[in-house]
Every structure is written in C-alpha cells, then in structure tokens.
Amino acid sequence: MDEKLAVVYRYFQLLENFSVDAAEFAGIFHPNIIQTEYPNQMSNDIKQRNFDIILESMATTRLILKSQHYSVLKAIENGNTLVVEAKWTGEIGVDAGKFRRGQVMKAFICSIIEFRDGKIYRQRNYDCYEHQ
C-alpha cells in the first residue's frame, strides 16, 4: 500500500499546487486514465475525464480557487485498488455564481483508485460537500 499511497499523496500535492504540467501528471497517471466524478452538490451529472480533460479542468480550477488542501483520513488496499477517504478544503478566489471570494468550502471524498503499471488508471470519486 505504501507505493500506491505515495502516488496518491503526490497526486493531491499536484492538485494543491494547481499544476497543469503534463509531465508531472504523466508520472502518476496511466496514459489511458479515466476519472469519473459522480453527481454531487456541485454537479448533477456524471463526469468522465481522460488525461487531457483532467489537465484542462485543473486550469479552470486554479482560476476559481485561491487554495485547496486534501487530508487523507483512511486508505484501504485490495489488490490493485486503493480506496481513499479524504477531506478537501478549498477557498474561493473570485466571485463566481453563488460563490464568493474568501468563502471556504469543505467536502468529504471517497475515491476508488485502480492502479496499472504503478500509476493511477481508473479513479471514481464520490464527493459529499458540506452545505454552505
């Protein structure tokens, strides 16, 4: 589990730094990665992203958020799968829609991450945001 968890910690670090560096993500993402985000308070739709769309999403995220932080609460390994329970905190950086600059958001996340060749191959996120 240590190797898989180290990849997840690196992933969260890249997200916290709002990285859009394809080479950095290539170090942790399998070339055929598919990330699935299930409906939550922020989106009513199931969203699937490949490598390129994940990077595009990060570019948008860094325009909206001032900061974000992930705390791993628990991780359970089963074969090539790591289930990660985490807490996310983000500070809004701009007024956008119902969000206001300085507003702090929190979410509890369950992320099921499948690995292939030591990299993240599939990720399914179940995000539960606190009410604002």
Residue, then its C-alpha position, 0 to 999 in steps of 0.5 A: m500500500d505504501e507505493k500506491l499511497a505515495v502516488v496518491y499523496r503526490y497526486f493531491q500535492l499536484l492538485e494543491n499546487f494547481s499544476v497543469d504540467a503534463a509531465e508531472f501528471a504523466g508520472i502518476f497517471h496511466p496514459n489511458i486514465i479515466q476519472t469519473e466524478y459522480p453527481n454531487q452538490m456541485s454537479n448533477d451529472i456524471k463526469q468522465r475525464n481522460f488525461d487531457i480533460i483532467l489537465e484542462s479542468m485543473a486550469t479552470t480550477r486554479l482560476i476559481l480557487k485561491s487554495q485547496h488542501y486534501s487530508v487523507l483520513k483512511a486508505i484501504e488496499n485490495g489488490n490493485t485498488l486503493v480506496v481513499e477517504a479524504k477531506w478537501t478544503g478549498e477557498i474561493g478566489v473570485d466571485a463566481g455564481k453563488f460563490r464568493r471570494g474568501q468563502v471556504m468550502k469543505a467536502f468529504i471524498c471517497s475515491i476508488i483508485e485502480f492502479r496499472d503499471g504503478k500509476i493511477y488508471r481508473q479513479r471514481n470519486y464520490d464527493c459529499y460537500e458540506h452545505q454552505 
